[in-house]
Amino acid sequence: QVLWLSAALLHPPSSYFLFPSEADMKRELSLFAVLLLTFSAVCWLGPHGQPSRRLLSLSVAFNSVEVDWTLAGQPEEDFERWMSNGGLSHDVTDFRGRLALRILAFAVDVLPESIKKDYAEDLAEVQGVDPSAKRPLTWTEELIKDALATQALHGENLTAMDYKYFRFLPKFIGRVLPGQSALGWSSRCWKEVSASVEKLKDKWQLHVKVSKAQRLICNEVFGLFTASHFRIGSFSTPIGGQKTFTFEMGLTEPQTWDVDNLGVRIFAFHENALATMRSVLDTALLFAPLHTKGVAPLAAQRNVDFLEKYMGIEMKRRVSPPGDQPILNESQIHSGDFIGVIRLDGLDPVLAFGMGSHTGHTAVALWEDGQLYIAESTVNGSYWPTNGIQRTPYRQWMAQAKAAGFSVVHAPLREEYRKMFSERGANDFYHLYEGLEYGYHALFTGWIDTTRGNYPCMPPYNSTADKICLVWELLEVGVPIVTRYIPRLEKPFLLAWNQHVTGSAFSNLSGTALYREALSKGMELDLIPAVPEPDGVLYPSDFNNGTQAPSIAMVCDVFVCSIWKAAGLFKEIDDDFSCIEQTNLDVYQLNILEAPKQRPASCVAADPDNALCQLTGDYELHLPKLGQRSMYRHMQEKCPTEPPLYARPSNC
């Protein structure tokens, strides 16, 4: 996440501001990872004053006056100024598309030409920004570019990476609290590293000491975070020493409590600065299709590569995709049938990776008044016209799906559940919530069920080396910091966290206030996102007609599950089943679905090896775990989702 493009990157001229709509949140979340660390990877920070090449200081430049970013008055506006300086095309209007391209442009701007030449074909395919354009760089970007160029000439040799995506995720080392003993560890470059914090009258000071180089030429990057500050320190061998990092006060009372009681969280990046930034570019290229109507060929191939190497999913190109006519006509699809979707745009594959699913989106078929609809919860953007809970006539939906670059499969209900399905109950539920916004308030509720077993690690999975993993501690500091720059991102995180800690999504506690409240109740912090949630919890919500009212939150699979619940499919367990706790995989794994015993000839001709009928898409989509789990009470409320096997207990 590109040095979180903090206010430090905000030196550019202020042109127009672009504020994200709530409909953009789904994509913003998937880019949160790239942001949080672009933030980190981008800086090599240190003490105030003139930065040395070995240890730069992260600061914010306003009118050429350096101030600490925590004291900046308008971080959201500063971030938008930086966004507007990227030279993005005016036809890229949605925030998530602009964000993906701006991160990509930043990585291109600071990486040396010797690295960028390896990406010439990929960058030539990118739309919405000219990667070769000369953008005015901020002070911090100039420093980063300079440091990376020096490292490319005189630093460690870069090795080819088989697993090049998300390698910027850092390893959590530990916490350093004021007045307590120093934290010590051994790192990639240094045999001995120690960190200690002292609290002074108007600031905290973190002292980091390195000694006994493990390699002659080695560049080490540490992330030094509280919930209100971040610093990134770069220590290059062979000469050791001590550097001091200042964390100013002037915080809110809960923020001060956080530093005093939770301390400075120390992270170590697994790669040197140049390799870390290269991974930012590789990852950003996954998301290039977010702002385009379809998916370009090289971007699709890159996402296929991600799915194969990170999940073991092989998505082959279809030999003879059908033409404009649907492969199934309306009479072959029934109410309640499952529609599985994946778009090779970075977002869907990353969501699939987190869940262990072969889909990134789900929908459900509904008949009403002689018309077949595809109903879903989604957001509008460059490739989809409608926001929120919606239904679209089948043939119109198919045309939109094909134009968007979807791969789509149809999975029918089992015969006994088809007979049980109440169309009236399902349609009544749909009409009650039609136009409700996408339920990103609870996007992570179905995914995060455990304190450690849902955050994915990166391949190679059989390696004995340090794993590159997403960890709770990164969210613990990342959410409060990132939401200073994109306040709307509080909604998908802090509302659910308020619900889990206080019992109400309307408590309006900040992240640091929630941490203090949780610990006062004897609740471990990493349990906050993992608290099971029943259906029916109300969140502050918007409807497409402008109404704002408390309502339930439904992401795509939660909506599909809720339609099934309203239609009576969970009566055998007295509806003791929380749809909000499910993921895409959880939903299509239920044994209420089954592959057809005999597929129509048109499906067999188009996809001889698929157990399901694939309705559209250039790449094959299979659901190998379809219909394998029987429903039970409180199903899948405490399940791990660890790649590559995504194994789980039978009763979690």
KELUMTOR-739209 format. One record per residue (C-alpha): residue in three letters; x, y, z. Coordinates in nm, 3 decimals. Last residue first. Layout:
# residues N
aa_east_north_up
Ala_X_Y_Z
...
This chain:
# residues 652
aa_east_north_up
Cys_-1.761_-2.465_1.279
Asn_-1.934_-2.804_1.265
Ser_-1.743_-2.998_0.997
Pro_-1.413_-2.834_1.085
Arg_-1.257_-2.624_0.807
Ala_-0.999_-2.668_0.534
Tyr_-0.936_-2.368_0.309
Leu_-0.687_-2.584_0.115
Pro_-0.458_-2.306_-0.017
Pro_-0.535_-2.097_0.171
Glu_-0.674_-2.040_0.520
Thr_-1.045_-1.976_0.565
Pro_-1.119_-2.062_0.928
Cys_-1.479_-2.117_1.045
Lys_-1.644_-1.978_1.358
Glu_-1.995_-1.872_1.246
Gln_-2.020_-2.130_0.972
Met_-2.362_-2.266_1.064
His_-2.534_-2.145_1.378
Arg_-2.781_-2.433_1.339
Tyr_-2.703_-2.685_1.068
Met_-2.721_-2.696_0.687
Ser_-2.571_-2.988_0.498
Arg_-2.247_-2.926_0.313
Gln_-2.143_-3.050_-0.034
Gly_-2.372_-2.860_-0.270
Leu_-2.103_-2.713_-0.494
Lys_-1.744_-2.773_-0.385
Pro_-1.600_-2.792_-0.739
Leu_-1.762_-2.469_-0.863
His_-1.613_-2.428_-1.212
Leu_-1.570_-2.109_-1.418
Glu_-1.406_-2.133_-1.760
Tyr_-1.269_-1.814_-1.912
Asp_-1.410_-1.600_-2.195
Gly_-1.740_-1.556_-2.011
Thr_-2.108_-1.639_-2.045
Leu_-2.381_-1.875_-1.929
Gln_-2.172_-2.164_-1.803
Cys_-2.398_-2.461_-1.745
Leu_-2.266_-2.672_-1.461
Ala_-2.055_-2.988_-1.431
Asn_-1.800_-2.833_-1.667
Asp_-1.590_-3.064_-1.882
Pro_-1.777_-3.042_-2.214
Asp_-1.819_-2.663_-2.200
Ala_-1.993_-2.517_-2.508
Ala_-2.127_-2.844_-2.647
Val_-2.227_-2.971_-2.303
Cys_-2.414_-2.650_-2.226
Ser_-2.602_-2.653_-2.558
Ala_-2.690_-3.022_-2.510
Pro_-2.873_-2.940_-2.187
Arg_-2.704_-3.082_-1.877
Gln_-2.808_-3.413_-1.729
Lys_-2.787_-3.474_-1.355
Pro_-2.788_-3.099_-1.304
Ala_-2.532_-2.982_-1.046
Glu_-2.676_-2.954_-0.698
Leu_-2.790_-2.679_-0.465
Ile_-2.971_-2.711_-0.129
Asn_-2.656_-2.893_-0.025
Leu_-2.497_-2.568_0.088
Gln_-2.156_-2.519_-0.075
Tyr_-2.292_-2.234_-0.288
Val_-2.361_-2.022_0.018
Asp_-2.053_-2.100_0.225
Leu_-1.828_-2.040_-0.076
Asn_-1.971_-1.691_-0.132
Thr_-1.935_-1.613_0.239
Gln_-2.184_-1.663_0.522
Glu_-2.216_-1.494_0.865
Ile_-2.476_-1.242_0.741
Cys_-2.698_-1.534_0.645
Ser_-2.733_-1.632_1.009
Phe_-2.905_-1.969_1.048
Asp_-3.157_-2.071_1.311
Asp_-3.429_-2.049_1.044
Asp_-3.618_-2.322_1.234
Ile_-3.357_-2.582_1.131
Glu_-3.591_-2.754_0.883
Lys_-3.734_-2.412_0.794
Phe_-3.411_-2.311_0.620
Leu_-3.547_-2.307_0.264
Gly_-3.851_-2.096_0.351
Ala_-3.846_-1.839_0.069
Ala_-3.737_-1.566_0.310
Lys_-3.434_-1.779_0.396
Trp_-3.351_-1.839_0.030
Ile_-3.376_-1.464_-0.037
Ser_-3.157_-1.403_0.269
Cys_-2.893_-1.643_0.134
Val_-2.880_-1.456_-0.197
Phe_-2.860_-1.121_-0.012
Val_-2.584_-1.248_0.218
Asp_-2.395_-1.370_-0.090
Cys_-2.397_-1.023_-0.250
Val_-2.337_-0.805_0.054
Met_-2.639_-0.739_0.271
Ala_-2.660_-0.496_0.563
Ile_-2.985_-0.454_0.756
Ser_-3.153_-0.117_0.787
Pro_-3.152_0.206_0.985
Ala_-3.273_0.493_0.766
Gln_-3.153_0.739_0.506
Thr_-3.385_0.788_0.211
Gly_-3.233_0.933_-0.104
Asn_-3.429_0.719_-0.350
Asn_-3.130_0.487_-0.391
Phe_-3.147_0.392_-0.025
Asp_-2.892_0.480_0.241
Ser_-2.807_0.296_0.562
Pro_-2.710_0.346_0.926
Tyr_-2.684_-0.016_1.045
Leu_-2.941_-0.256_1.190
Val_-2.869_-0.612_1.300
Gly_-3.137_-0.841_1.155
Asp_-2.937_-1.156_1.099
Pro_-2.720_-1.254_1.393
Glu_-2.353_-1.153_1.423
Pro_-2.066_-1.372_1.535
Val_-1.778_-1.168_1.688
Ala_-1.470_-1.206_1.465
Pro_-1.402_-0.838_1.383
Ile_-1.344_-0.751_1.753
Leu_-1.172_-1.077_1.852
Asp_-0.828_-0.942_1.758
Leu_-0.866_-0.679_2.031
Glu_-0.908_-0.928_2.315
Met_-1.226_-0.865_2.514
Gly_-1.197_-0.830_2.891
Lys_-1.467_-0.565_2.901
Ser_-1.217_-0.282_2.964
Leu_-1.013_-0.425_2.676
Ala_-1.304_-0.377_2.437
Glu_-1.373_-0.021_2.555
Arg_-1.009_0.080_2.514
Tyr_-0.991_-0.066_2.164
Leu_-1.324_0.094_2.075
Ala_-1.198_0.436_2.184
Thr_-0.892_0.384_1.963
Gly_-1.109_0.297_1.662
Ser_-1.351_0.582_1.719
Leu_-1.681_0.526_1.896
Asn_-1.999_0.618_1.710
Ser_-2.232_0.403_1.924
Phe_-2.474_0.364_1.628
Ala_-2.367_0.012_1.527
Ser_-2.491_-0.101_1.868
Gly_-2.391_-0.391_2.094
Thr_-2.090_-0.207_2.235
Val_-1.798_-0.418_2.110
His_-1.945_-0.610_1.815
Gln_-2.177_-0.333_1.699
Asn_-1.904_-0.070_1.729
Trp_-1.674_-0.298_1.526
Ala_-1.946_-0.333_1.262
Leu_-1.978_0.045_1.235
Leu_-1.602_0.094_1.255
Phe_-1.499_-0.117_0.958
Pro_-1.733_-0.084_0.662
Lys_-1.837_0.269_0.756
Glu_-1.502_0.411_0.863
Leu_-1.398_0.387_0.500
Arg_-1.601_0.702_0.443
Pro_-1.330_0.894_0.628
Ile_-1.079_0.841_0.344
Tyr_-0.763_1.021_0.459
Arg_-0.806_0.991_0.834
Thr_-0.969_0.656_0.761
Val_-0.630_0.522_0.657
Ile_-0.473_0.584_0.998
Pro_-0.754_0.442_1.213
Val_-0.789_0.133_0.988
Gly_-0.416_0.070_0.950
Val_-0.323_0.047_1.317
Glu_-0.545_-0.243_1.420
Leu_-0.566_-0.362_1.060
Leu_-0.193_-0.433_1.063
Glu_-0.223_-0.596_1.405
Trp_-0.491_-0.830_1.271
Val_-0.250_-0.995_1.030
Leu_-0.223_-1.026_0.651
Cys_0.047_-1.278_0.584
Ile_0.391_-1.314_0.425
Lys_0.527_-1.628_0.587
Asp_0.879_-1.635_0.722
Ala_1.076_-1.917_0.557
Thr_0.982_-2.284_0.592
Ser_0.806_-2.279_0.256
Asn_0.521_-2.519_0.185
Tyr_0.266_-2.242_0.126
Pro_0.472_-2.059_-0.136
Pro_0.251_-1.859_-0.123
Met_0.085_-1.568_0.057
Cys_-0.086_-1.591_0.393
Pro_-0.455_-1.518_0.434
Tyr_-0.626_-1.368_0.741
Asn_-0.910_-1.603_0.832
Gly_-0.754_-1.830_1.095
Arg_-0.612_-1.571_1.333
Thr_-0.886_-1.430_1.558
Thr_-1.165_-1.633_1.404
Asp_-1.484_-1.569_1.206
Ile_-1.361_-1.295_0.970
Trp_-1.528_-1.366_0.632
Gly_-1.897_-1.337_0.709
Thr_-1.853_-1.019_0.911
Phe_-1.596_-0.868_0.673
Leu_-1.839_-0.706_0.430
Ala_-2.079_-0.617_0.712
His_-2.102_-0.240_0.662
Tyr_-2.040_-0.312_0.292
Gly_-2.405_-0.394_0.255
Tyr_-2.471_-0.259_-0.094
Glu_-2.724_0.022_-0.065
Leu_-3.095_-0.047_-0.034
Gly_-3.279_0.009_-0.365
Glu_-3.515_-0.287_-0.321
Tyr_-3.525_-0.389_0.046
Leu_-3.894_-0.462_0.106
His_-3.944_-0.550_-0.262
Tyr_-3.690_-0.832_-0.236
Phe_-3.841_-0.974_0.082
Asp_-4.187_-0.981_-0.075
Asn_-4.035_-1.145_-0.382
Ala_-3.879_-1.424_-0.178
Gly_-4.190_-1.489_0.031
Arg_-4.411_-1.492_-0.279
Glu_-4.174_-1.719_-0.467
Ser_-4.185_-1.970_-0.181
Phe_-3.920_-2.239_-0.245
Met_-4.025_-2.583_-0.108
Lys_-4.065_-2.740_-0.453
Arg_-3.723_-2.605_-0.555
Tyr_-3.585_-2.734_-0.228
Glu_-3.695_-3.091_-0.306
Glu_-3.565_-3.064_-0.665
Arg_-3.222_-2.943_-0.563
Leu_-3.175_-2.579_-0.652
Pro_-3.002_-2.508_-0.981
Ala_-2.645_-2.385_-1.035
His_-2.595_-2.141_-1.326
Val_-2.245_-2.021_-1.411
Val_-2.112_-1.679_-1.508
Ser_-1.773_-1.546_-1.625
Phe_-1.817_-1.171_-1.634
Gly_-1.642_-0.945_-1.886
Ala_-1.863_-0.640_-1.832
Ala_-2.013_-0.663_-2.182
Lys_-2.113_-1.025_-2.118
Ala_-2.271_-0.941_-1.784
Gln_-2.466_-0.648_-1.929
Ala_-2.606_-0.865_-2.208
Met_-2.693_-1.139_-1.959
Trp_-2.870_-0.891_-1.733
Gln_-3.080_-0.767_-2.023
Arg_-3.173_-1.124_-2.109
Tyr_-3.267_-1.204_-1.750
Pro_-3.463_-0.892_-1.663
Thr_-3.268_-0.702_-1.394
Arg_-3.315_-0.704_-1.016
Gln_-3.169_-0.467_-0.762
Ile_-3.033_-0.426_-0.409
Gly_-2.764_-0.159_-0.438
Asn_-2.649_0.046_-0.735
Thr_-2.733_0.019_-1.104
Pro_-2.535_0.074_-1.425
Trp_-2.258_-0.187_-1.409
Tyr_-1.928_-0.172_-1.603
Ser_-1.782_0.166_-1.508
Gly_-1.956_0.176_-1.173
Asn_-2.268_0.068_-0.990
Val_-2.264_-0.143_-0.679
Thr_-2.393_-0.492_-0.601
Ser_-2.670_-0.680_-0.423
Glu_-2.844_-0.920_-0.657
Ala_-3.158_-1.029_-0.839
Ile_-3.157_-1.186_-1.187
Tyr_-3.511_-1.158_-1.318
Leu_-3.744_-1.393_-1.504
Gln_-4.077_-1.237_-1.602
Gly_-4.417_-1.406_-1.586
Asp_-4.546_-1.187_-1.305
Glu_-4.244_-1.257_-1.085
Trp_-3.962_-1.508_-1.132
Leu_-3.641_-1.479_-0.933
Ala_-3.290_-1.604_-1.012
Val_-3.014_-1.539_-0.757
Ala_-2.683_-1.351_-0.761
Thr_-2.325_-1.406_-0.646
His_-1.996_-1.221_-0.682
Gly_-1.627_-1.303_-0.643
Thr_-1.664_-1.669_-0.733
His_-1.427_-1.966_-0.698
Ser_-1.439_-1.923_-0.321
Gly_-1.172_-1.966_-0.057
Met_-1.303_-1.653_0.112
Gly_-0.996_-1.429_0.102
Phe_-0.881_-1.555_-0.236
Ala_-1.229_-1.513_-0.384
Leu_-1.233_-1.151_-0.266
Val_-0.892_-1.103_-0.427
Pro_-1.012_-1.264_-0.752
Asp_-1.327_-1.047_-0.755
Leu_-1.145_-0.718_-0.697
Gly_-0.845_-0.769_-0.925
Asp_-1.055_-0.732_-1.240
Leu_-1.101_-1.087_-1.366
Arg_-1.477_-1.086_-1.314
Ile_-1.627_-1.385_-1.131
Val_-1.991_-1.477_-1.110
Gly_-2.210_-1.755_-0.964
Ile_-2.587_-1.751_-1.025
Phe_-2.786_-1.973_-0.789
Asp_-3.137_-2.093_-0.868
Gly_-3.398_-1.962_-0.625
Ser_-3.669_-1.912_-0.884
His_-3.619_-2.141_-1.180
Ile_-3.406_-2.139_-1.495
Gln_-3.468_-2.369_-1.793
Ser_-3.783_-2.187_-1.904
Glu_-3.588_-1.861_-1.937
Asn_-3.357_-1.987_-2.207
Leu_-3.016_-2.130_-2.136
Ile_-2.715_-2.065_-2.361
Pro_-2.827_-1.704_-2.388
Gln_-2.808_-1.569_-2.747
Asp_-2.519_-1.329_-2.812
Gly_-2.267_-1.595_-2.905
Pro_-2.150_-1.896_-2.711
Pro_-1.789_-1.926_-2.593
Ser_-1.597_-2.174_-2.810
Val_-1.269_-2.293_-2.663
Arg_-1.308_-2.137_-2.322
Arg_-0.986_-1.999_-2.180
Lys_-0.875_-2.202_-1.883
Met_-0.917_-2.090_-1.524
Glu_-0.695_-2.307_-1.305
Ile_-0.760_-2.245_-0.938
Gly_-0.465_-2.339_-0.716
Met_-0.541_-2.052_-0.480
Tyr_-0.236_-1.822_-0.487
Lys_-0.058_-1.946_-0.798
Glu_-0.366_-2.027_-1.008
Leu_-0.580_-1.735_-0.896
Phe_-0.297_-1.482_-0.939
Asp_-0.206_-1.614_-1.285
Val_-0.571_-1.587_-1.392
Asn_-0.564_-1.228_-1.265
Arg_-0.255_-1.153_-1.476
Gln_-0.414_-1.319_-1.777
Ala_-0.726_-1.102_-1.741
Ala_-0.511_-0.790_-1.719
Leu_-0.324_-0.900_-2.030
Pro_-0.649_-0.953_-2.223
Ala_-0.839_-0.633_-2.129
Val_-1.146_-0.670_-1.906
Gly_-1.465_-0.490_-2.010
Lys_-1.625_-0.153_-1.936
Thr_-1.309_-0.019_-1.777
His_-1.261_0.144_-1.434
Leu_-1.188_-0.168_-1.231
Pro_-0.987_-0.322_-1.515
Ala_-0.651_-0.196_-1.375
Phe_-0.695_-0.385_-1.046
Leu_-0.442_-0.662_-1.109
Leu_-0.198_-0.394_-1.229
Ala_-0.195_-0.249_-0.876
Thr_-0.057_-0.579_-0.744
Asp_0.239_-0.586_-0.981
Leu_0.305_-0.218_-0.915
Val_0.300_-0.262_-0.536
Ser_0.519_-0.570_-0.578
Arg_0.779_-0.353_-0.753
Met_0.764_-0.115_-0.460
Thr_0.850_-0.394_-0.218
Ala_1.131_-0.520_-0.442
Leu_1.286_-0.171_-0.446
Ala_1.243_-0.115_-0.072
Asn_1.397_-0.445_0.031
Glu_1.170_-0.740_0.087
His_0.995_-0.898_0.386
Phe_0.892_-0.568_0.539
Ala_0.931_-0.557_0.915
Phe_0.657_-0.435_1.148
Ile_0.678_-0.274_1.492
Arg_0.367_-0.160_1.676
Val_0.431_0.145_1.896
Gly_0.246_0.113_2.224
Leu_-0.084_-0.046_2.314
Asn_-0.116_0.122_2.653
Asp_0.056_0.461_2.627
Val_0.012_0.498_2.250
Asp_-0.354_0.391_2.263
Trp_-0.432_0.606_2.567
Thr_-0.306_0.909_2.375
Gln_-0.542_0.820_2.090
Pro_-0.830_0.777_2.337
Glu_-0.758_1.126_2.486
Thr_-0.738_1.293_2.147
Leu_-0.392_1.376_2.019
Gly_-0.167_1.678_2.067
Met_0.127_1.446_2.122
Glu_0.406_1.404_1.872
Phe_0.569_1.074_1.777
Thr_0.943_1.125_1.722
Phe_1.170_0.861_1.570
Thr_1.529_0.814_1.690
Lys_1.793_0.627_1.494
Gln_2.069_0.408_1.637
Gly_2.372_0.256_1.470
Gly_2.485_-0.009_1.226
Ile_2.709_0.023_0.922
Pro_2.689_-0.263_0.668
Thr_2.404_-0.242_0.590
Ser_2.106_-0.027_0.503
Phe_1.840_0.073_0.756
Ser_1.516_0.220_0.621
Gly_1.261_0.347_0.873
Ile_0.893_0.396_0.806
Arg_0.696_0.612_1.046
Phe_0.329_0.603_1.123
His_0.114_0.788_1.366
Ser_-0.239_0.777_1.513
Ala_-0.315_0.407_1.569
Thr_0.053_0.364_1.641
Phe_0.298_0.249_1.377
Leu_0.665_0.187_1.303
Gly_0.713_0.002_0.972
Phe_1.067_-0.130_0.922
Val_1.260_-0.145_0.594
Glu_1.591_-0.329_0.567
Asn_1.834_-0.281_0.278
Cys_2.116_-0.533_0.238
Ile_2.466_-0.520_0.094
Leu_2.731_-0.674_0.321
Arg_2.494_-0.924_0.471
Gln_2.406_-1.025_0.829
Ala_2.504_-0.687_0.968
Lys_2.594_-0.691_1.336
Ser_2.401_-0.392_1.473
Val_2.069_-0.208_1.459
Lys_1.920_0.033_1.716
Val_1.570_0.179_1.701
His_1.480_0.449_1.953
Leu_1.117_0.558_1.966
Gln_1.045_0.897_2.118
Trp_0.709_0.999_2.257
Lys_0.610_1.362_2.262
Asp_0.520_1.673_2.461
Lys_0.659_1.610_2.807
Leu_0.859_1.299_2.725
Lys_0.751_0.937_2.696
Glu_1.026_0.688_2.617
Val_1.002_0.404_2.367
Ser_1.243_0.117_2.302
Ala_1.348_-0.080_1.993
Ser_1.619_-0.340_1.940
Val_1.774_-0.506_1.637
Glu_2.056_-0.763_1.643
Lys_2.156_-0.995_1.362
Trp_2.076_-0.734_1.100
Cys_1.977_-0.772_0.734
Arg_1.686_-1.015_0.741
Ser_1.604_-0.937_1.101
Ser_1.690_-1.054_1.452
Trp_1.475_-0.934_1.739
Gly_1.471_-0.723_2.054
Leu_1.196_-0.525_2.225
Ala_1.326_-0.287_2.488
Ser_1.197_-0.296_2.844
Gln_0.901_-0.083_2.941
Gly_0.883_0.292_2.992
Pro_0.665_0.358_2.692
Leu_0.538_0.039_2.527
Val_0.702_-0.142_2.234
Arg_0.477_-0.388_2.055
Gly_0.582_-0.684_1.839
Ile_0.738_-0.806_1.515
Phe_0.440_-0.806_1.276
Lys_0.556_-0.907_0.928
Pro_0.490_-0.664_0.646
Leu_0.258_-0.698_0.343
Phe_0.452_-0.563_0.043
Arg_0.458_-0.910_-0.114
Phe_0.097_-0.853_-0.206
Tyr_0.140_-1.001_-0.556
Lys_0.475_-1.126_-0.685
Tyr_0.463_-1.497_-0.621
Asp_0.706_-1.640_-0.875
Met_0.943_-1.353_-0.797
Ala_1.256_-1.305_-1.008
Thr_1.547_-1.183_-0.797
Leu_1.654_-0.824_-0.748
Asn_2.022_-0.774_-0.672
Glu_2.082_-0.580_-0.354
Gly_2.189_-0.218_-0.380
His_2.421_-0.012_-0.597
Leu_2.241_0.078_-0.918
Ala_1.884_-0.023_-0.836
Gln_1.933_0.103_-0.479
Thr_2.033_0.445_-0.606
Ala_1.730_0.459_-0.835
Leu_1.506_0.353_-0.547
Ala_1.643_0.630_-0.322
Asp_1.596_0.897_-0.588
Lys_1.241_0.788_-0.667
Ile_1.157_0.783_-0.299
Leu_1.302_1.129_-0.242
Glu_1.117_1.269_-0.545
Glu_0.796_1.108_-0.425
Thr_0.841_1.272_-0.085
Trp_0.883_1.618_-0.234
Thr_0.580_1.570_-0.456
Leu_0.620_1.473_-0.819
Pro_0.483_1.667_-1.115
Arg_0.366_1.404_-1.364
Lys_0.563_1.322_-1.678
Ala_0.345_1.087_-1.880
Ser_0.470_0.734_-1.952
Pro_0.200_0.566_-1.745
Asp_-0.071_0.750_-1.941
Val_-0.386_0.718_-1.733
Gly_-0.740_0.598_-1.799
Gln_-0.651_0.282_-1.988
Val_-0.370_0.037_-1.915
Glu_-0.275_-0.187_-2.209
Ala_0.059_-0.013_-2.272
Leu_0.140_-0.063_-1.903
Asp_0.111_-0.440_-1.933
Glu_0.325_-0.451_-2.248
Ala_0.600_-0.228_-2.105
Tyr_0.617_-0.398_-1.765
Asp_0.975_-0.530_-1.781
Lys_1.086_-0.183_-1.897
Lys_0.963_-0.042_-1.567
Ile_1.243_-0.205_-1.366
Ser_1.540_-0.057_-1.552
Glu_1.345_0.268_-1.583
Pro_1.362_0.310_-1.207
Leu_1.039_0.299_-1.000
Val_0.906_0.627_-0.860
Asp_0.662_0.737_-1.129
Val_0.544_0.388_-1.217
Ala_0.451_0.316_-0.856
Phe_0.264_0.648_-0.833
Ala_0.080_0.584_-1.160
Leu_-0.039_0.244_-1.033
Ile_-0.156_0.397_-0.707
Arg_-0.340_0.665_-0.903
Leu_-0.492_0.405_-1.136
Ala_-0.641_0.199_-0.855
Leu_-0.765_0.513_-0.677
Arg_-0.923_0.655_-0.989
Gly_-1.108_0.331_-1.052
Arg_-1.229_0.317_-0.691
Phe_-1.335_0.682_-0.702
Asp_-1.564_0.661_-1.002
Thr_-1.515_0.919_-1.275
Val_-1.249_0.779_-1.504
Asp_-1.373_0.958_-1.816
His_-1.170_1.264_-1.715
Ser_-0.849_1.075_-1.779
Leu_-0.606_1.059_-1.491
Gly_-0.308_1.296_-1.478
Gly_-0.222_1.195_-1.123
Asn_-0.241_1.535_-0.954
Ser_-0.609_1.504_-0.865
Met_-0.538_1.218_-0.628
Trp_-0.275_1.424_-0.443
Arg_-0.531_1.699_-0.399
Glu_-0.780_1.440_-0.280
Phe_-0.535_1.323_-0.014
Asp_-0.491_1.678_0.108
Glu_-0.866_1.722_0.123
Glu_-0.901_1.413_0.341
Pro_-0.603_1.512_0.558
Gln_-0.744_1.858_0.633
Gly_-0.571_2.006_0.939
Ala_-0.238_1.831_0.933
Leu_-0.105_1.773_1.285
Thr_-0.079_1.397_1.245
Trp_0.115_1.455_0.922
Asp_0.405_1.619_1.104
Val_0.480_1.957_0.957
Glu_0.720_2.065_0.683
Val_0.651_2.402_0.523
Ser_0.689_2.402_0.144
Asn_0.336_2.536_0.099
Phe_0.208_2.230_0.281
Ala_0.454_1.941_0.293
Val_0.367_1.653_0.517
Ser_0.636_1.457_0.689
Leu_0.785_1.115_0.671
Ser_1.153_1.138_0.754
Leu_1.414_0.963_0.547
Leu_1.668_0.722_0.684
Arg_1.955_0.600_0.472
Arg_1.951_0.884_0.222
Ser_1.961_1.133_0.508
Pro_1.662_1.348_0.584
Gln_1.726_1.714_0.675
Gly_1.533_1.789_0.989
His_1.291_1.564_1.171
Pro_1.379_1.205_1.243
Gly_1.299_0.902_1.030
Leu_1.116_0.776_0.728
Trp_1.170_0.550_0.432
Cys_0.846_0.603_0.267
Val_0.653_0.444_-0.012
Ala_0.631_0.103_0.129
Ser_0.421_0.227_0.413
Phe_0.147_0.416_0.244
Thr_0.158_0.183_-0.040
Leu_0.105_-0.033_0.265
Leu_-0.238_0.084_0.372
Leu_-0.334_0.168_0.020
Val_-0.271_-0.164_-0.149
Ala_-0.455_-0.339_0.131
Phe_-0.743_-0.098_0.120
Leu_-0.780_-0.163_-0.252
Ser_-1.033_-0.440_-0.189
Leu_-1.212_-0.210_0.045
Glu_-1.225_0.077_-0.201
Arg_-1.385_-0.156_-0.452
Lys_-1.680_-0.224_-0.224
Met_-1.689_0.136_-0.108
Asp_-1.756_0.295_-0.444
Ala_-2.131_0.289_-0.399
Glu_-2.087_0.508_-0.095
Ser_-1.964_0.782_-0.325
Pro_-1.600_0.881_-0.317
Phe_-1.509_1.253_-0.323
Leu_-1.312_1.398_-0.609
Phe_-1.146_1.733_-0.556
Tyr_-1.059_1.971_-0.841
Ser_-0.712_2.119_-0.862
Ser_-0.488_2.179_-0.564
Pro_-0.132_2.187_-0.677
Pro_0.073_1.893_-0.556
His_0.253_1.860_-0.228
Leu_0.047_1.587_-0.083
Leu_0.269_1.287_-0.089
Ala_0.350_1.343_0.272
Ala_-0.015_1.382_0.344
Ser_-0.012_1.020_0.308
Leu_0.024_0.832_0.002
Trp_-0.042_0.547_0.218
Leu_0.310_0.460_0.162
Val_0.179_0.278_-0.132
Gln_0.000_0.000_0.000
